[in-house]
Amino acid sequence: MIDPKPVTNENILMALGIALVEIRATDDLARAQMLADSFHNAPAMIARGADPQATWTSVLSTARKLEMERYVVSLLSHVQTRQISN
């Protein structure tokens, strides 16, 4: 699932921020680990100047393997929708 809207580093970092809140708030350790694993490489890729789409593809690839893709995509969609309405 690739979102048709352009993905930016700002979008990815905002989605990561929401994921971190979710990780802190959950009592489900397995879910927390899967979210952390999904976004694990994103900060380093952004810092190295990777193309945002490549970073997002990496996040989605891991999320897909962990069966978290739908949730991770929903985080990005939420962030993008909030940015459009602001």
KADA-V913720 format. One record per helix or strand of 3 or more residues. SS is the DSSP state (2 for helix, 1 for strand). FROM is the first residue (numbers start at 1). TO is the last residue. If there is no record, write none. Layout:
SS&FROM&TO, SS&FROM&TO
This chain:
2&9&25, 2&29&39, 2&42&47, 2&52&65, 2&69&85
